[in-house]
Amino acid sequence: MQGMSLDRAKVLAEAHGSFPLEVDGYRQTVIFRGRVPRGWLFGYRIVCDLNIPVEEQELFAGAGGCLVTDGGQLFDLAVPDFVGLAHELD
């Protein structure tokens, strides 16, 4: 049973996970990954808006993504948890 629409889950994930970073020229975005048994899975991606080579860009660590549950809860996921859920994609 699917309790939350994908459109609503996208709104929640974007509001939570898309924002400029504290380092000028970098921002985090949210990428839809798919449906898992407990809800909707989204990945995080760091985007560099500076015109510099990839090898000169900053590196960041953090959550791999988030889960928006059918009940409307949102959980950040450590990379190992994100990868584990990604194996459950429909």
N, C-alpha and C positions, 0 to 999 in steps of 0.2 A: 504494500500500500504506500502511496506517495502522498505525504501530508503537506508539503510545501511546494509551491510552484517554482519552477526554475527561474522565472522572471523575478520573483520576490527574493529568492536566494541570492541572485546576482546583485540585487540592490543592497542587501545586507553585506555581502562580501566586499563589494566595491567601497561602501561607506567605511568599512573596517580596515581594509587592506590596501587601498590606493591613496598614496600621499607622497609629497616631496620629502626627501630625506634631509637630515641635518647637514649633509655635505652638499654644497652648492653644485647644481648640475645633475643631480641624481634623484630618481624617484622610484617608488615601488608601485607596481601594477598587479592586478589580479587576473589570472587566466583560468577560464572554466576548463575543468578536466573531465567531469562526468558524474554520473550517478553511482553511488555506493549504497550498500544496504541500509545505512542509517541516515542518508541525506545526500547532499551535493558537495563534491570535492572541488576545491579551487587551489591553484598553485600561485605562489608569489614569484614575481620576476623583478629584478632591479634593472632599470633602464638608465643609461648615461646619455644625457642630452648635449654633452660637450663634444666638440669636433676634435677628438683626440684618438689616437690608435688604441685598439683594444688592449694591447699589452701595457699601456700607460694608465688604464682605468683602475679606479679603486676596487678592492674586493670587499665584500660584505658577508657576514654570517648572520644567521637568524632562522626563524621558522621557515619551513618549506612551503607551507600553505595553510589552508583552513578548511574546516568542515562546517557546513551549515546543516544542522539536523532538521528532520521533519517537524520537530517541535519549535523550531525557530532559534535554537541556541547556536552560538558560533564559537568554535574552538580553534585556536592556533595549534598547528601541528609541528612538532620537531621533525626534522628530515626523515629519520627512520620510521616514524609513525605515518608520515605522508606517503612514503614509498610503500609501506605495508598496505595502506588503504588503496593506493593506486593499483595494486594487484587485484583488488576487488571490484574494479570498475565494470559496470554492465556493458 
